[in-house]
Amino acid sequence: MADAIDCIVVGGGLAGLACARELVRRGRNVRLVEAAAAVGGRVATDTVDGFRIDRGFQVFLDAYPEGRRQLDLGALKLGRFRPGALVAGGGRLRRVADPWRRPLTAVGSLLSGTVGLADALRVARLRGEVLARFAAGKLDPDAPVTAAERTTREALEARGFSERFVARFFEPFFGGVFLERGLETAEPIFAFTFAMFALGSACLPAGGMAAIPRQLAAGLPADAVEVGTPVDAVEAGRVRLADGHILAARAVVVATDGRSAARLLPVGLIPAMAKPRADKEARLVAFAAENSPLGEPTLVVSADRAEPIDNLTVPSDVAAGYAPAGAALVYASVRPDWSGDDASAAAAVVRQARGWFGRRVEQWRALATLRVGHALPDESPAARLTRPTGPRLAAGLFICGDHVTSASINGALAGGRTAAEAVDADLGRR
Ligand SMILES: Cc1cc2nc3c(=O)[nH]c(=O)nc-3n(C[C@H](O)[C@H](O)[C@H](O)COP(=O)(O)OP(=O)(O)OC[C@H]3O[C@@H](n4cnc5c(N)ncnc54)[C@H](O)[C@@H]3O)c2cc1C
């Protein structure tokens, strides 16, 4: 007879993989069931004509504490972005040296005297305070939210930043990270992300972001993972598969995205989940080019509100394996508030980029335009207050995923690990 299963993990994104791996490490017999044909969830990479196209532009920040704890960073062969960026405004690109480590120099270079030194000093103070909070263990975006938080915009206003400065500095940087330009995301998420940029680099693994879930999955016994196995319903100790089969285990962890969790879990268990909030969308246009328009591993962010580009990168300048030899790969993320349709996105991106790089962009060949409908959950203060306050929902029933912790690779990994610890403790008690 097969060994009894200690825990079924539903969903093989980063949270589910991290959870399963931690349970295996603790000697538990685990089964992970994933609906899609491969594990990885929202961290996925497709190959088109030898170019690696991540499903939405994403970066791994090498200062993420959970990344350091759970991943073999050396084996990922990370390529690093330069800490600065090029900021587009009024059709021009201006270099921002290094806003995370040398805010005074960086802000001076961006604003070239058009806004007072006061905002530059405010960035320096913000940096100091955020790093002190992080060092003191008081900046954890994955901790349960028990009191009302401010939005990023409210926190910046309270610090006295000028509107103009927010529009030219914070909106282009963090609008692309949060996938929303309103800066409605809760302040701890902003502060943590700022600290991560200050303490490390934005990176891409060689050959694509999918190398991250691949590494996690390699730490699991081959027979522990079943892909192409959608789950229909979950309760403590039981999982009903879409084909009608029932799997039983001492514990079940729901490690899906928030909308799927709301559908799978018993009605009424988490009242706020009955009305899932709208997720944020992302769009990416990928181009093949003969040469890199940048020639360096730099991020371009745009403050031009009416134009389509949110940010532009050349992944083949950053990490090995993104483009075939002798070619370059260009990604343009489209602003969430750009109203054009997918069919017109590539041409609109080329039109805008021509203003920055000249006519050579007309030779770019569009490889793919992809839309990620449910890219990130709502991380506004109101949304965060409705979340479960920990991974344990009931005896034998647990939850994790970026909708419970914070919407990032770090948040998904942290949630998976802490869910595994809670399961292990629960099993130990019974
Ligand atoms: C476009 C984009 C850009 C991003 N940028 C960054 C970035 O730059 N840096 C960063 O740190 N993070 C970024 N993120 C966020 C990060 O990728 C996510 O927070 C993280 O991958 C979420 O992992 P998860 O395991 O919580 O959820 P998911 O990846 O959604 O995994 C859930 C899994 O559950 C499976 N599932 C769902 N329903 C069922 C079912 N009924 N039965 C079985 N399986 C099921 C799904 O198929 C999926 O594999 C970005 C995300 C996107 C989409």
The ligand as an SDF file (V2000), in Angstrom:
LIG
                    3D

 53 58  0  0  0  0  0  0  0  0999 V2000
    3.4080   40.5180  -15.1220 C   0  0  0  0  0  0  0  0  0  0  0  0
    3.9260   40.2750  -13.7410 C   0  0  0  0  0  0  0  0  0  0  0  0
    5.0110   41.0020  -13.2690 C   0  0  0  0  0  0  0  0  0  0  0  0
    5.5090   40.7510  -12.0020 C   0  0  0  0  0  0  0  0  0  0  0  0
    6.6350   41.3910  -11.6060 N   0  0  0  0  0  0  0  0  0  0  0  0
    7.2530   40.9840  -10.4870 C   0  0  0  0  0  0  0  0  0  0  0  0
    8.5540   41.4540  -10.1760 C   0  0  0  0  0  0  0  0  0  0  0  0
    9.1570   42.1870  -10.9450 O   0  0  0  0  0  0  0  0  0  0  0  0
    9.1290   41.0280   -8.9940 N   0  0  0  0  0  0  0  0  0  0  0  0
    8.4820   40.1920   -8.1450 C   0  0  0  0  0  0  0  0  0  0  0  0
    9.0530   39.8530   -7.0940 O   0  0  0  0  0  0  0  0  0  0  0  0
    7.2450   39.7090   -8.4110 N   0  0  0  0  0  0  0  0  0  0  0  0
    6.6330   40.0750   -9.5710 C   0  0  0  0  0  0  0  0  0  0  0  0
    5.4070   39.5550   -9.8970 N   0  0  0  0  0  0  0  0  0  0  0  0
    4.6580   38.7950   -8.8840 C   0  0  0  0  0  0  0  0  0  0  0  0
    5.0320   37.3270   -8.7360 C   0  0  0  0  0  0  0  0  0  0  0  0
    5.2830   36.7240   -9.9790 O   0  0  0  0  0  0  0  0  0  0  0  0
    3.8620   36.6310   -8.0540 C   0  0  0  0  0  0  0  0  0  0  0  0
    3.5750   37.3090   -6.8410 O   0  0  0  0  0  0  0  0  0  0  0  0
    4.1160   35.1510   -7.7280 C   0  0  0  0  0  0  0  0  0  0  0  0
    4.6050   34.4600   -8.8360 O   0  0  0  0  0  0  0  0  0  0  0  0
    2.8290   34.5140   -7.2460 C   0  0  0  0  0  0  0  0  0  0  0  0
    3.0490   33.1530   -6.9290 O   0  0  0  0  0  0  0  0  0  0  0  0
    1.8800   32.2800   -6.2770 P   0  0  0  0  0  0  0  0  0  0  0  0
    2.4110   30.9340   -6.0940 O   0  0  0  0  0  0  0  0  0  0  0  0
    1.3450   33.0020   -5.0910 O   0  0  0  0  0  0  0  0  0  0  0  0
    0.6810   32.2940   -7.3380 O   0  0  0  0  0  0  0  0  0  0  0  0
    0.6010   31.6970   -8.8280 P   0  0  0  0  0  0  0  0  0  0  0  0
    1.8790   31.8850   -9.5270 O   0  0  0  0  0  0  0  0  0  0  0  0
   -0.6320   32.2900   -9.4220 O   0  0  0  0  0  0  0  0  0  0  0  0
    0.4060   30.1310   -8.5980 O   0  0  0  0  0  0  0  0  0  0  0  0
   -0.8320   29.5530   -8.3570 C   0  0  0  0  0  0  0  0  0  0  0  0
   -0.8830   28.1880   -9.0580 C   0  0  0  0  0  0  0  0  0  0  0  0
   -2.1160   27.5450   -8.7340 O   0  0  0  0  0  0  0  0  0  0  0  0
   -2.5720   26.8810   -9.8850 C   0  0  0  0  0  0  0  0  0  0  0  0
   -4.0160   26.6580   -9.7610 N   0  0  0  0  0  0  0  0  0  0  0  0
   -5.0110   27.5810   -9.7790 C   0  0  0  0  0  0  0  0  0  0  0  0
   -6.2020   26.9910   -9.6540 N   0  0  0  0  0  0  0  0  0  0  0  0
   -5.9610   25.6670   -9.5380 C   0  0  0  0  0  0  0  0  0  0  0  0
   -6.8120   24.5270   -9.3730 C   0  0  0  0  0  0  0  0  0  0  0  0
   -8.1380   24.6520   -9.3140 N   0  0  0  0  0  0  0  0  0  0  0  0
   -6.2460   23.3130   -9.2740 N   0  0  0  0  0  0  0  0  0  0  0  0
   -4.8790   23.1620   -9.3270 C   0  0  0  0  0  0  0  0  0  0  0  0
   -4.0390   24.1990   -9.4900 N   0  0  0  0  0  0  0  0  0  0  0  0
   -4.5730   25.4400   -9.5850 C   0  0  0  0  0  0  0  0  0  0  0  0
   -2.2080   27.8270  -11.0180 C   0  0  0  0  0  0  0  0  0  0  0  0
   -2.2070   27.1540  -12.2860 O   0  0  0  0  0  0  0  0  0  0  0  0
   -0.8360   28.2950  -10.5830 C   0  0  0  0  0  0  0  0  0  0  0  0
    0.1920   27.4730  -11.0840 O   0  0  0  0  0  0  0  0  0  0  0  0
    4.8720   39.7910  -11.1520 C   0  0  0  0  0  0  0  0  0  0  0  0
    3.7840   39.0620  -11.6430 C   0  0  0  0  0  0  0  0  0  0  0  0
    3.3340   39.2810  -12.9250 C   0  0  0  0  0  0  0  0  0  0  0  0
    2.2150   38.4150  -13.4490 C   0  0  0  0  0  0  0  0  0  0  0  0
  1  2  1  0
  2  3  1  0
  2 52  2  0
  3  4  2  0
  4  5  1  0
  4 50  1  0
  5  6  2  0
  6  7  1  0
  6 13  1  0
  7  8  2  0
  7  9  1  0
  9 10  1  0
 10 11  2  0
 10 12  1  0
 12 13  2  0
 13 14  1  0
 14 15  1  0
 14 50  1  0
 15 16  1  0
 16 17  1  0
 16 18  1  0
 18 19  1  0
 18 20  1  0
 20 21  1  0
 20 22  1  0
 22 23  1  0
 23 24  1  0
 24 25  2  0
 24 26  1  0
 24 27  1  0
 27 28  1  0
 28 29  2  0
 28 30  1  0
 28 31  1  0
 31 32  1  0
 32 33  1  0
 33 34  1  0
 33 48  1  0
 34 35  1  0
 35 36  1  0
 35 46  1  0
 36 37  1  0
 36 45  1  0
 37 38  2  0
 38 39  1  0
 39 40  1  0
 39 45  2  0
 40 41  1  0
 40 42  2  0
 42 43  1  0
 43 44  2  0
 44 45  1  0
 46 47  1  0
 46 48  1  0
 48 49  1  0
 50 51  2  0
 51 52  1  0
 52 53  1  0
M  END
$$$$
